[in-house]
Structure formats: structure tokens, C-alpha cells
Amino acid sequence: MAERIGVYVCHCGTNIAGVVDVKEVTRWAGERLRERGVVVARDYDFMCSSLGQDMVEKDIKEQKLTRVLVAACSPHLHEKTFRTACQRAGLNPYLCELVSIREQDAWVHTDKAAATEKAKAIIWGGLERLIHHEPLEPLHVPVDADTLVVGGGIAGIQAALEIADAGFQVYMVEREPSIGGHMAQFDKTFPTLDCAACILTPRMVAVGTHPKIKLHTWSEVEKVEGYVGNFEVTIRQKARYVNTELCTGCGICWQKCPKKVTDDVYEVGLTTRKAIYTPFPQAVPIYPVLDKDNCTYFEKGTCKACEKLCPTGAIDFEQQDEVFTVSVGNIILATGYDLFDASVIPQYGYGRLDNVFTSLEFERICNAAGPTSGNVVLRDGKTVPKSVGIIHCVGSRDANYNRYCSAICCMQSIKYAHLVMERTGAEVHNFYIDIRTPGKDYEEFYERVQEEGGHFIRGKVADISDVPRLPGEEGKLVIQVEDTLAGRQRRVPVDMVVLSPGLQARHDSAEVAKLFGISCSAAGWYIEKHPKLDPVSTMTEGVFIAGCVQGPKGIPETVAQGAAAAARVVGRIQQGEIALEPIRASVNEEACSGCRICNGLCPFNAIVFHEDRAVSEVVSALCQGCGTCVAACPAGAISGTGFSNEQVLAQIEGLLMLNKEPPGSTEDAGLATTGAKA
């Protein structure tokens, strides 16, 4: 039976038609490709519109089309749109091909004649490929209703509560002794100056007491196997040396423990904690953790004060790590961020000059539960500063470190200016590159701080020194900066400097990404499926991201993304099963030599090796059809559905056929070539 193919060329407003002669391309397709089976060639202003789709559906029914080719934008955007239109008309959706003459042609050329010829070549290549398409059916996979949330910060908390409130089981894994993340360390939140603990701790308690949430703190994910709807996740519960079934959280153990250790995590080195401790009073869960590396019993075999004084006998020095497995249908990664290490910029003096603080240190100083009970003082713990310099964008928007903007530095620095003036009456200088206040009420808060007397100096700080050169600089920290608005160099003496380091991806983001089969950007942030249209999905089906793992963002955006990821998961759970693209690789076992080259190269860990048969197999539900294994297999034993050698070679041949005669002919089936206007 002769193929009857319809070709549809989109104007996309002027995105395509402004460079490509769409009318000429349509006329050419109808005439030149007639012998390849084209019986309909039309153009339309917006093919993705309902009228454009109706045109395709009508022609499939009336012209008895067997295949459809649409020349428009990227398949990443509208391939599903046109496949669905074909399906509604009764045509197998995988007999539709979408070729890009916008991103790959009109948007990258200014020569109209050359762009028009290139559009013809792209269409011809797509047509030759389309002829080799076969009808396919999606893969249907059942979805386990349980969900794993990795990370117990505000993003993970929001996601877990949304899913649990919908009635589905959630397993939350957090590597620290308590959930809460960085937000638990903050004092106030901008621009409303809400108490961070006041708005966070109720949600922490809700997670800890929710009947549908199983909380695993002091734990890490070790292995992830399976595929969307059916993941098997291995979790290591690190030994707390405390029996949580007996512990009441009374606090006697850490009150009586004689060993003090610098708290480098929650209090960022500003004070000490005990060898057995809970990170902070509102910790969830309240059960303490024994620091084995600093415990006198594990060091010398003596002490055991906590065991002797525990009223319930909950201390267990023999406790071991516990490894267990959970089955889940979806995974949400919300592992947060690291703060840029300000000590790597030597000219700012952090770690060398006593009264240079980071933003997180200043948060703890301002906090009523912090080491200074909320009193803004210098490193000596008693001197109140009379002048403070706050430096924005430390390690951000810097070609030597991180080129990107960290999104929160400007607003947190403005917040610090307000807190300093409110609590000390000190003179405050903000040193900024540009002030960025894009959020709701952010600009109003910025103006408020200016009206309160905050000074703002535009310029990148060159150096911070404690060496006086001018009168009035003795005993001060001197900030050297070029004031770009005044057009001169300035030396500003202050008592305290607060650095606002940028946000950066966690130090282990690459390892965690590999564990879950997703990708990282060059900066280490997890890569989403689409930065605008699908910012919470990843290219690995069933694995979602939320919060700062995707990139720097504030608390409102983080909460929104956590809720969005949860909504996607709940939607899948309620469907009961998910339909996956059938574009997958497959292994011809008879041709497979068992070399395992493909196993190590698959970015989605979708290939398993069967030792008994010495052959590899592709797990269809995990495979994303990227083609890496197909190209790498030295025996040619792997083929890609939808990307067979015949299809790819035919497309290449079609791309090169523009100035040659068509490679064969089909029965003359009549021709309809028209243009249409919106």
C-alpha cells in the first residue's frame, strides 16, 4: 500500500516566517516530494493552535493520511501536541514526525534564501526518516503509592506534608540528626521579618507526628535500584548509640556529659556542644546523637556518664548501623545547598581577621537561641559594634568563583542592615554590585532600610585590612572599595564586617546525582527536564527535584517547588500507572558478546548484566532512549526503537538530497497544496 503523507509547515508568527519563505517551502514540499508519498502540503500561522491541529485531524480522516510530518519548533515543545492530534484522528501517534525549522534554522540564520533552502533539507530528511517509522504503543508501568523524600529542609518538609496529607505513605531521609535544614539556623526571614523558627517548627513537628510519614534522620541513601513506579532504595540508618524506643528526650544525657566539642554545624563554630547532643532545642526528632569520634568512652573506654545517668537506660554503646530497603514509586530530591567558603577569597580576611563574619554566623549571633542570646557583638562576645560593613555577592557574580547570581544575597544583606540598626544603632554600610529585589515587597523593604539610615555603596570590595593608613582607622577593619557612583576610591573603617557568601551546589552533588541516575550542570545544580515548563522533573522518570538542588532560590520559591513536586507525585499515584515513551533501546542477546561496555556508559543505570547468560539487558522502564549504548556497542547488538540505523541513515540521506532527484517513486495518489491564514 502506497504511503499517503501530509506535510504541515508552521509560520510561528514571524519566528519562522520572518526568515524562512514558508509559502515557498510548502509549495516545494507538495511538488518535489510528491513522489515520496506527499499528498497534502499546507502552511498555517500557528500549527500548534486548535485550528492548526483541527486541520491535521481533518486531513487524516478525509485524505486517508498514513503519516504526518510537521515542520515547526523543537520536538521538545510540541511533539506531544501533534502526536495527540494524530491519535484523536485515529492515526498511531508514532507515525508523526516533528522537525525543527525554528531553533535549528530560522533562529540561527539571517540569510533568508539560505534559511529557506535549509528548511527544505530539514523537511526532506524528516520525511525520509518518517517513511521508516513503525506503529508503537506506550509502555504502561504500575506506580507504587509510597514516596521517598530525600532531604529534610523546608523543600523536603513541604513535599512530604503535601503527599502525606493526600493520604499516601512517605519515607523521609535526612543525613543530619534533625530535620529543618538551613532555615532552622536563621533568625528572621525577609521581607516580612517573620521569626524563622516560628514558621518552621510547626511544620517540623507535623512531619515528626504525621501517621503517613516515616522519618529517618541520621540516615543516608546507599543504593537505588529499579525504575519509575517500582524503585528499591537501600538506606543506612547510622548508629545514634541511643535506643529511640526507650529515649524520652529528657536531656539529662547531654546536660551531664562532661565532654565539650566545637559545634561546627548548627552553630557554625561559634560555640560548643556536648559529645552527646541534639542540634537545637526544637529538633525533630528530639532523640540525641552520640558523637563517637569525640566520646570519651570510645576514645579511652572510660566515663559512660550518659549511660549511668539516663533514667530509661536508653544509651546503647553497642548499637550498630542498620541497613534496610524500602519500595517506592517516586523519589523527590531536596538535599539543599552549601554556603560558599568565604575563606578562599584571601583579600576578605575571613578566618584571618577576627571580626569578619559570614552570613550564617551572623544569623546565629542575631538569634535569641544563639550563642550570644541575640546580642550583636564582636568576636570577643561583649563589644557592641558602632559601625558595620556588609558585603554582598561574596563568591557570586564573580568570574573567579561562581558566575551566577545567588538570588538571596541582596535581600539577606538588606535584612542584616535592618537588624544591626535595630539592635545596636550602629552605622551600616552595604557594599553591592547591583541591588536585585525582584520578589513581592522586596523593593519596599529595600526602601525602608534606606529610610532607616542604611548606607549603600555601589562597588566591588577590593580588600579588607586591619592595617591603619589614615586617621580614624586605628583598631578598625578598613574596607577598600571603588565607589562607582561617586567615581572614586574609598576606605571605610568599620568595627564588624558581615560577608554574604553565595549559594553553591552541595559538595557531593555529583555523587548523589549518579546514585539517582540524574545529571548535574557544570556548577553542580541538578538539571531539570525543562527550565521553564517542567522545573521539578528530571530526565529520569520518577525522580523529581525541589528547592535549591535545582539552583539558588529563596524560601517562598523553595516551598512552592516542594509543593509542585508533591503535586506531580500525587497525580501519578492517583493514576495508578504511568505511560512511558516506547522510544527505548533493546539488546539482541544472540549478538551480545557480554563485554559490558554499555553497562558503564548508561547515564540512567538502565542496563543490567546477567552473569548466568553473560549478556546485557536494557530495563525498558529506566531507559530514556538517549542512544549512548547503541553508539557504543562494538558488536552492534543494541538497537534503539525510533532511532534504528535505517531511520537515521535515511534522514541523513534526505538532508543531502536537496539538489538531487528523489530516490524512487510511489504511485501518484493526487495532491492537495494549499496555504491557510489564521
C-alpha angles and dihedrals in degrees: 000000000000116000117246108205130187120206119199122187120197125213091199087204102284095327089096104008092053090069107015122062094233094181091055092047091051093048091048093049092051094049107030097040095043091102090055091061103273109149099160128042119173139159128208136180096241114011092181092061120099090255091052091050091046088056091056093046092048093051092048089056100038101034093039091233116193097188137020131208121191121191106201136098132339117314085229088072109035110010089103090049094059095038088056091050090053091048091053089055093051099259120127104257093226090064087073122091125194118198124190117237092156107056094026097040124007096039095049101043137063098181102093096196093050092044091052092051091047090052089055091051092049091051092048091050091049091049094053089049092047092056088064095049117120128205109265135186126214120252113248115212125182115235123226107226094223120094134202119217114192113201130036102219123114092284093053092042092053093047093047094049093048092053095041092048087055087061101258129125118255129192112201119196121194124174095209124072091254138030120239103088121204093331090069088064096053126100105201132003124225139273098006095039092227115170104260094214092048093059097034106045096061088058091046090053090047090056092047094051102034112119091216097051122080106197120208111182124173084035139117136198111247104177139012120197134168131035143271110320092014114053122158109205124191114209129190114212104202117222113265091184084227124103101228092197090063101032117099096185092243092149098226092123096059093037091056098037107114096202117094122195131184109259102228095168116045097018093033093228098307096115143359138266132194127265087252111043153140112232096237138349095263094048118147114240097029093209112119127234124223114225100222094191092059102031114116091218093057091042100045108003092245139100109044088173092148092052093047095049101038105113094208100041092241097145111103115181090180096058115129135201113276121218119197140158131232129192116224137166099213138020129210117198114206102154096144130211145292124241115244111259103245092194091076088071098071096186090066091061099222109163090014103060113054100219098049107106134184123232093256092051089051091050089057092046091053094046116100088220092048130103094276096039090244096308113137103227139148125262091278088069097235113053114096112215119238094195130028132189119205117196119203129207099023104179093355128101085016123128090210094057123005119355095197129088113250092217098219105054098088095049096043089050091051088049090053090051090055094047093049093050092044095051104032108016087229124156109257128204120192115200111200142166095209129342110238115191106159100147133090111291091354095120091048090054091049091052090047092057090048090053090049089062104266114154119223119199118187110217143088112263111242102189146355116209140170092207111108119221102161135041112279094030097095111120091005137112107241119212114205112204141154108236099215094190094052092037096228144096117261136194111203116190115209139165097225135025122202116196120205103210116197126243121261136181116276115274091244097043094116093053093046091047091053090048091056096037098245134121136250130213120238088268092052100254116136113258118238125213091249124359094220110020100036111018096155100050126079131206088260107081113237096022115104133180131214136181127358095348085083095046142303115314142147130256097269092052091045093052091047092051092048090053091046093053089048091051091054091050094047090050091055093045091052091051090058093215139033129225112225128199110264090220096115140137123247134192125230098219093199091059097039113108095192093240091142094216090131093052094064096041100051107108091201098049087237098141123082129188121225108214094194094056096027092227135116125237131197116229099223096205091056099041115098096191095245092146098225093127092045091057094042101048107107092198095050088235096137124075129184120226108235091013104065121155089254092054096046095044091046090053091050090049090050092051089055097044098078095106096035136075118271112272097244137330142253132211113292102256102174127266137243115189116173142148124222135197128214 
